């Protein structure tokens, strides 16, 4: 673990329930999931929308296999036919999203390198201008690709289900309730979120 991980866990362990969860799961590993190319990570997040992790990985590998040597070159991806993308498993909505994203990158309307200098909410607003990208996808990019430490995606149902289990609630909290419940874990809510997600996988 690096210094940031240790600082985050020291804070989260103040919560008895999270302390038990952290002890069971072990050190955080969500930094391992990203690659250096931000577009690669963004496309993975798009593919993963509303899919299980296993299915998303299979479809993404098929998608990447359509242009393996230059992946993820936006100009090359724009040349792929709808039939090829559909054959890899992309839905109509995700095909439209990939095309709009790559189009914005090739004509300069979107510059991914500019995201590093933005606050989290600015990143969400900028990425949400792309057709088919909303807060959930932007939050996944912030957590897994950009390593932002205090992202709290209350629109994610899996997170809210885990909050129900952890806090022994009668039902999953609403997004508004989840927002309040996550306040004690600032400024390390990305870490808390990752540990809560592991409850669904374990």
N, C-alpha and C positions, 0 to 999 in steps of 0.2 A: 504493500500500500504506500502511496505517496503522502506528502504532508497534508494535502487537501482532504484525501480520504480519511486520514486519522482525525482531522479537525471535525469533519462532518459526522463521523461515527461517535466522537466524544459528545457532540451536541445531541444526537438522536438517542443515545443510550440514557439520557436523562429521563426519557419516557420508558417506564418499566415494561410496557407491552412491546415497544420496538426493541428494547434491549434483549428480550427473549427471542424475538424474531431474528435479530442480527446474529445472536449466538448460534441459532440453529442453521442459518444459511451461510454464514461466513463472510469473508471480505467482499466488497462490491466488485462486480465484474462488467458493468455495463460499458466501461470504456473500451472493452475488447471488441465490441460489436461493430465499430465503425471503421471505415478505411479513410485514407487521406483525401480522397476525391469527394467533395461535397455533393456534386451532382449524382454520383453513384449512390450515396446515402439517401438523397432526396428521392431518387427513383425507387429505391427499396421501400421507402416509407409510403410512396404512392401505391405500389403493388400490394403492400401489406394492409391497405385499408379494408376493414370489414372481413378479414380472412384470418384463419388460425396461422400461427407461426410456421407450421410445417407446410401447409398449402402455399403460403406466400413464398417460402424459400424455393419450392419446386417451380412455381411460375416465374419467379425472378431469374432463376438459372436458365430457364427456357428463353426468356426475354433477352438475357445477356448473350445467349448463344446465337442470337440472330445477327449480331455484329461484334464478334468476339475480339477481333484484333484492335479495334479502335474504340471499344466501349469505355466510357459513355459519351462519345462524340455527338453533340446535338445535331449537327448537319447530317451525319450518317443515319442517325435514328429517324430523322424526318423523311428519309428516303424509303424507309420500310413501309410496305403496304399494310393496309388495314387487315387484309387476309392473313398476312404473316404474324401480325401482332395478336390477332384473334386466335390464331392457331397456337400461339405460345400460352394462351390462357387469359389474356387481358380482356376485360369487359369493354363494352362500347364507351362507357364513361371514362375508363382509365386510358383508353386509346386517345380520347379527346384531350385528356389531361396531359399525357406525354407530348402530344403534338403542340399544345399551347405552351407548355413549359419550354420545349426545345425551340419553338419559334421565337419566344421572348429572349432566349439566350443568344440565338444567332443574330437577331436584329438589334440587340443591345438594350431592349426595354427592361431586362433583368440582368443584374450583374451579381453573381453569387459571392464574389470576393468582397463586395460591399457589406455583406451581412455581418461580418466579423465586428465591424465598428458600430453596429446597431444594438440598442437595448432589446430585451426579449420581445416586448410587445411590438416594437418596430419590425422585427423579423417576422412575427406572426402576420402583421398587416401587409408586409411586402409579399410574402409567399402566398397569402390568401387572394392576391390579385390574379393568380394563375387559376384558370378554370379547373375545378375539381380538387383544389387544395384548400383545406380549411384549417381551423385551429389545431385539430388532432394531429394532422400530418406535420404541421409546423412545429408542434410541441415535440414530436418524435425526433425531428431533425435537431432541435435545440438540445435535447437530452443526449441522444446517441451520437450525433455527428459533430455538434459544436461544443459538447461538454459543458453546457451551462448548468450550474449547480442548483438553481432554485426554481425549476419549472414544475408546475403543479397542474396537470391536465385533467381538470375536474369533469370534462366531457367524456372521459374514458370510463365506460361501464365496469370494466375489469377492476380498475382502481377503486371504484365506489363499492363494488362487491367485497373487495378485500378490506376496505374500511369497516364495512358491516361486520365482517368476521373478527377483525382485530379488536374493535370497540364493543362487540357484542350488542349490536343494534338490532332492532326488530326487522328492519329492511334497509336496503342500500340508501345512503343519504342522497338527497338531490344535489345537483352541481353547486348550488348556493350553500347548502349545508356542508358539503365536502370542502368548499373554500374556507369556511370558518374552522373546520376540524383540522385543516392542515397548517393553520397559523403558528402553532407552537413549534413546528419543525423548520420554520424559516431560519436561516437562509440556505437550507440544505434539503429542500423538498424534492429535488430530483432523486436524491439518494433514498429518501423515504418512499417515494413512488416506486423505485426499482425494487426495494425490499417487499413492498406490498404486492407488486406483480408476481414475485416469486411464490407467494402463497397460492396463486392459481396454478402454478406449474408444479408445485411440490405435492 
